[in-house]
Amino acid sequence: MYDNSDLNEGLTRGMSSATGFIIGALVGASLALLMAPAPGHETRRRVGSTVRRWKDQMGDGINRARSASGQLRDDLSDAVNQGRDAFQRSRGGQEMQNPTGTP
């Protein structure tokens, strides 16, 4: 049977890292705004630019995650089909050895 505990552990670790990164980025951005004030229009421009950049980066990350999950789904489907085929071949071989069905 397919053991995906390593995959689940890696995904959990990756999600924790991503969450920590996002929280750290927000705290850092907040501190930067507080420590180095600029005129209101300049601050709004910088914040807007940063938000757009983060939005683009998050979109790229989401697209990569979708692609990876699609590949994982395809790999899992292939593995199930191969297992099913192997089972049917082995079952067919047993029926040929014992056509009456008795042990």
N, C-alpha and C positions, 0 to 999 in steps of 0.2 A: 504494500500500500504506500502511497505517496506521503512522505512526512514533510509538512510545510512549517514546522515549528521554527526553523532557522529563518525562513522568509518572514513569518509573523514577527519574530524578534527584531529582525532588521528593519521592518516597516515601522514598528513601535519606536525603535531607537531613532530612526530618521524623522518621525513626526515630532519626537521630543526635541531633537536638534533644531528642526525648523521652527517650532514654537519658541524655543529659547532665542533663536536668532531674531525672530520678528519682535519679541518683547524687548530685546536689547537694542534693536534698531529704533524702536519707538522711544525708548528712554533716552537714547543718545541724541535723537533728533530734538526731543523736548529740551534737553539740557543745552544743546547748541543754540536753540532759539532764546533761551533764558540768559545764557552767558554772553552772547554776542548779538545784542539787539540791533536791528536795522530799521530804517523807516518802514512804515506800514506797507506801502506799495511794493517795496523791495522784498519784504518778508513774505507777502502773499505770492509774489512771483516765484520766489525760491521754494516755498511750500508746494505750490501748484506743480512746479517742475519736478520736484522730488516725488510727489504723489503719482504723477504720470509715469515716471521712470519705474517706480515700484509696481504700478499696475501692469506695465509691460513685462516686467520680470516675473510677476506672479502668473500672468497669462502664459508665458513661456514655460514656467514650471508645471502648470496645470496640463499644458499640452504634452509635455514630456511624460508626466505621470499617466495620462490617458493612453499614450502610446505604449508605455511599459505594461500597463494593465491589460491592454489588448494583446500584446505579445504573450503575456503570462496566460491569458485565457486560451489563446491559440495553442500554446505548448501543452496546457492541461488537457485540452480537447484531443490533441494528437496522442497524448499518453493514454487517455481513456480508450480511444479507438484501438491503439496497439494492444492494450491489455485485453480488450474484448476479443480482438482477432486471435490473439495467442490462446485465450481460454477456449474459443470455439474450435481452434485447430486441435488443441489437446483433448477436448471433449470428443471431437470427431474421431480421433485416433483410438480412444478408449472404446467407442462404440464399435469400431471395426474389429478390435481385438476380441470383444465380447458382445456379439450381436444379440444374444438372448437376454442380456441385462442382468444375468445372475452372476454372483461373485465366483 
